Amino acid sequence: MLYIRFSLSLRNVEDLLHKRGIDVSHQTVRYWWNRFGPMFASEIRRRRVQQLRAYSTWKWHLDEVFVKVNGRRHYLWRAVDHEGEVLEAVVTKRRNKAAALKFLKKAMRKHGRPKVIVTDLLRSYGAALKETGAADRQKTGRWLNNRAENSHLPFRRRERAMLRFRRMRSLQKFAAVHASVYNHFNQERSLSSRPNFKLNRAAALAE
């Protein structure tokens, strides 16, 4: 949880555990997150999908950001809902219609179809949405997609701490796990009182 939730290295987590009297290797921490991270992330995602599939005014914000993998540019496509929580993250080598279609099909297969889809002016979105029969749900405009743009910031901080990624597969895996754990602990501190925030944080930790 420490490794995924905060911008820490494996050796940072090893030192933090050593401070608490737990003697483990950083390789053990790597094994833990590889083994249990996807399992916990899928459970968090499953519970959220069950709650929001019936939400009649569900709005998605779609955006893509480039990520370097071994010095080569790849693209991380992200779908964010009306509450700013990441629904889906897909890594591709290109930023074209085929990549956008792959991303949209995967998101819609897991989460259903939203009422409104907000995108930037990239033409690949329009072509892919037309093929999926959802072109009439697309909205574009200046500042409309700020929610998706802001959702990239936690991942960018994590990317810098990890000194970027070395394999496309590890990028895809980490992006999916990081998004689910971030959603789980993102309590919107500015929108709740201190007592409510403490209760929500304790509930998230317990779960």
PyMOL commands that set and color helices and strands:
alter all, ss='L'
color gray80, all
select helices_A, chain A and resi 2-5+10-19+26-52+97-111+123-132+135-137+146-161+168-185+189-191+194-206
alter helices_A, ss='H'
color red, helices_A
select strands_A, chain A and resi 59-69+72-81+86-92+116-119+138-140
alter strands_A, ss='S'
color yellow, strands_A
deselect
rebuild
show_as cartoon
